[in-house]
Amino acid sequence: MSDPVSDSVTDAEHIDVLIIGAGISGINAAYHLSTQLPDRSFVVLDALESFGGTWLTHTFPGVRSDTELFTLGYEFKPWTGAPYASGAEIHAYLGEVIEENDLGGHFRYQHKITDARWSSEAQCWTVTGSRSDTGEPITMTAGFLWMCHGYFRHSKGHTPTWPGMEEYQGRWIHPQAWPAEPEIDGREVVVIGSGATAATLVPAIADQCSHVTILQRSPTYFFQSPNVDVLADQLRSLDVPDEWIHEIVRRKAIAEMQSLTQVAAVHPELTKAGLINMVSSQLPEDYEVDVHFTPRHLPAQQRVARILDGDLFRAISDGKVTMVTDEIETFTADGIVTKGGQQLHADVVVTATGFDLTVFGDIAFFVDGEPVDFTDSVTYRGIMFTGIPNMAWTFGALRLSWTMRAELVSQFICRLLGHMDELGAGSVTPGLRTQDVGMELLPYIDPAEFSPGYLQRSIALMPKSGSSTEWRLSLDYWDEREVLPIANLDDGCLAYIPRVG
Ligand SMILES: Cc1cc2nc3c(=O)[nH]c(=O)nc-3n(C[C@H](O)[C@H](O)[C@H](O)COP(=O)(O)OP(=O)(O)OC[C@H]3O[C@@H](n4cnc5c(N)ncnc54)[C@H](O)[C@@H]3O)c2cc1C
């Protein structure tokens, strides 16, 4: 079978593996390809002007990680700073990875991809798009398409629609597009939302503004800690090499996460109480913790945001920041009226209301001329998709550091590409086995397990999961760490077709 559009393309540049996205996942994919399959040609394309993805797009004050860098960083490149890092520090670390591994020549920026067409006859993808800077069209062909586009749309953050928005005369800012001159000095600022973004942004701007109000519909869980790792510092003081420190502290972090995850699963109420007590202890005695810091969901269902050195709680205790837990009734010319009747004056409104999920980088996919509807597809191990040949997606860990799963996926894909070589296969396509047909199909991620707003809004656009291990995105890193490296690539779920030509 062929694709009429791609079959007419004869003189486009061809590469073996095309990686879409130059963030943590794309850089990791490039590193693993270059070290594990050095004979493979590959190119990394990104719509933005440089590498970094999340850590390039987000420049709002206070932007930083809320998982530590011993695991958000790569296994192969030691992290030598404080455990939690600013956006700029993470970006610099990623730049070092590219430079130290001589990967720069593979990266092309300002390349936005809009279409990907698979031809079974030619056994390749034809990928088209345009340069984000010049508008010049781009066409390339690739044997394998490795999607590292992350999960949210970089061009625009999520802003809900509220009554009266058009009445509001003040300034709107979305943290995803923080302006060079936000004009918040001495102003009253209302930040809508209370997730990790609001929690890192607010302490960073609180001293600058005349007052900051955090308006949240529902509370978030917070974990508070200093930005130090005692073990890492001890090992550094003993002149232990950075590589050893990284490995040791990484193992400790992974073990600690495993214990916390297990406790949260077995004793959700106890975990909830522990987290809320931690917050209470940081706030004045009569503070309404039950109203503002007692979430309705259980801790494991969404990421727990991290406060460093109690900065947010200090700003609240000092009276610089007020929490309001309520819903928006309407915007007015100079602020917000809540459903509970509170009037919040705002010179500036910051919508820390999250992201919009992008399903496969907003790229239109076609297989042999037919448009792909991903909602008809079932995921193979949360990496590939039924009916879509030679395509994989790096979807990282959700409750842990994204990179932990991204690295497992990179190793899996490199192993799969090597296996295709051994078989002389030109294509690999996941497909349900006889025993899988009719199995119960579930959302890509079970909302009972993990349900942040961006997933709740868009889960219906995602591929499905099945009920057996092969057909699910696993949220169990510790299980996957054992299973994926030895998963049978001839399990009957993957159909290989011999290479043509
Ligand atoms: C403020 C903030 C803090 C975070 N903190 C943490 C944390 O502490 N720990 C954690 O684990 N996770 C955190 N995350 C989640 C974070 O997104 C992931 O950790 C990780 O950075 C995702 O990397 P990625 O490479 O998969 O995707 P991204 O960083 O999203 O990069 C994807 C890249 O793909 C490009 N792209 C997409 N579509 C196309 C297309 N069609 N054509 C060309 N290019 C395209 C984009 O331009 C982008 O550069 C945070 C997210 C945010 C926003």
PDBQT file of the ligand as one rigid body, heavy atoms in Angstrom, charges set to zero:
ROOT
HETATM    1  C1  LIG A 601       7.192  24.599  34.844  1.00  0.00    +0.000 C 
HETATM    2  C2  LIG A 601       7.356  23.121  34.711  1.00  0.00    +0.000 A 
HETATM    3  C3  LIG A 601       8.066  22.408  35.666  1.00  0.00    +0.000 A 
HETATM    4  C4  LIG A 601       8.219  21.042  35.541  1.00  0.00    +0.000 A 
HETATM    5  N1  LIG A 601       8.927  20.376  36.484  1.00  0.00    +0.000 NA
HETATM    6  C5  LIG A 601       9.114  19.058  36.369  1.00  0.00    +0.000 A 
HETATM    7  C6  LIG A 601       9.872  18.333  37.340  1.00  0.00    +0.000 A 
HETATM    8  O1  LIG A 601      10.369  18.889  38.297  1.00  0.00    +0.000 OA
HETATM    9  N2  LIG A 601      10.028  17.011  37.169  1.00  0.00    +0.000 N 
HETATM   10  C7  LIG A 601       9.477  16.352  36.112  1.00  0.00    +0.000 A 
HETATM   11  O2  LIG A 601       9.661  15.148  36.007  1.00  0.00    +0.000 OA
HETATM   12  N3  LIG A 601       8.752  16.997  35.197  1.00  0.00    +0.000 NA
HETATM   13  C8  LIG A 601       8.564  18.327  35.286  1.00  0.00    +0.000 A 
HETATM   14  N4  LIG A 601       7.840  18.984  34.331  1.00  0.00    +0.000 N 
HETATM   15  C9  LIG A 601       7.327  18.238  33.172  1.00  0.00    +0.000 C 
HETATM   16  C10 LIG A 601       8.299  18.392  31.968  1.00  0.00    +0.000 C 
HETATM   17  O3  LIG A 601       7.574  18.810  30.899  1.00  0.00    +0.000 OA
HETATM   18  C11 LIG A 601       9.058  17.114  31.715  1.00  0.00    +0.000 C 
HETATM   19  O4  LIG A 601       9.857  16.823  32.835  1.00  0.00    +0.000 OA
HETATM   20  C12 LIG A 601      10.056  17.128  30.550  1.00  0.00    +0.000 C 
HETATM   21  O5  LIG A 601      10.802  18.322  30.535  1.00  0.00    +0.000 OA
HETATM   22  C13 LIG A 601       9.369  16.867  29.252  1.00  0.00    +0.000 C 
HETATM   23  O6  LIG A 601      10.373  16.735  28.292  1.00  0.00    +0.000 OA
HETATM   24  P1  LIG A 601      10.042  16.365  26.794  1.00  0.00    +0.000 P 
HETATM   25  O7  LIG A 601      11.324  16.488  26.037  1.00  0.00    +0.000 OA
HETATM   26  O8  LIG A 601       9.352  15.048  26.713  1.00  0.00    +0.000 OA
HETATM   27  O9  LIG A 601       8.969  17.429  26.311  1.00  0.00    +0.000 OA
HETATM   28  P2  LIG A 601       9.052  19.041  26.209  1.00  0.00    +0.000 P 
HETATM   29  O10 LIG A 601       9.966  19.598  27.204  1.00  0.00    +0.000 OA
HETATM   30  O11 LIG A 601       7.647  19.461  26.198  1.00  0.00    +0.000 OA
HETATM   31  O12 LIG A 601       9.699  19.264  24.770  1.00  0.00    +0.000 OA
HETATM   32  C14 LIG A 601       9.026  18.897  23.600  1.00  0.00    +0.000 C 
HETATM   33  C15 LIG A 601       9.634  19.642  22.429  1.00  0.00    +0.000 C 
HETATM   34  O13 LIG A 601       8.991  19.163  21.242  1.00  0.00    +0.000 OA
HETATM   35  C16 LIG A 601       8.791  20.238  20.364  1.00  0.00    +0.000 C 
HETATM   36  N5  LIG A 601       7.683  19.931  19.472  1.00  0.00    +0.000 N 
HETATM   37  C17 LIG A 601       6.427  19.532  19.819  1.00  0.00    +0.000 A 
HETATM   38  N6  LIG A 601       5.668  19.357  18.720  1.00  0.00    +0.000 NA
HETATM   39  C18 LIG A 601       6.469  19.653  17.666  1.00  0.00    +0.000 A 
HETATM   40  C19 LIG A 601       6.241  19.671  16.252  1.00  0.00    +0.000 A 
HETATM   41  N7  LIG A 601       5.059  19.338  15.722  1.00  0.00    +0.000 N 
HETATM   42  N8  LIG A 601       7.280  20.032  15.444  1.00  0.00    +0.000 NA
HETATM   43  C20 LIG A 601       8.494  20.351  15.976  1.00  0.00    +0.000 A 
HETATM   44  N9  LIG A 601       8.748  20.367  17.299  1.00  0.00    +0.000 NA
HETATM   45  C21 LIG A 601       7.743  20.019  18.120  1.00  0.00    +0.000 A 
HETATM   46  C22 LIG A 601       8.479  21.416  21.283  1.00  0.00    +0.000 C 
HETATM   47  O14 LIG A 601       8.768  22.633  20.629  1.00  0.00    +0.000 OA
HETATM   48  C23 LIG A 601       9.391  21.134  22.477  1.00  0.00    +0.000 C 
HETATM   49  O15 LIG A 601      10.622  21.822  22.379  1.00  0.00    +0.000 OA
HETATM   50  C24 LIG A 601       7.654  20.352  34.437  1.00  0.00    +0.000 A 
HETATM   51  C25 LIG A 601       6.914  21.062  33.499  1.00  0.00    +0.000 A 
HETATM   52  C26 LIG A 601       6.772  22.428  33.621  1.00  0.00    +0.000 A 
HETATM   53  C27 LIG A 601       5.997  23.154  32.581  1.00  0.00    +0.000 C 
ENDROOT
TORSDOF 0
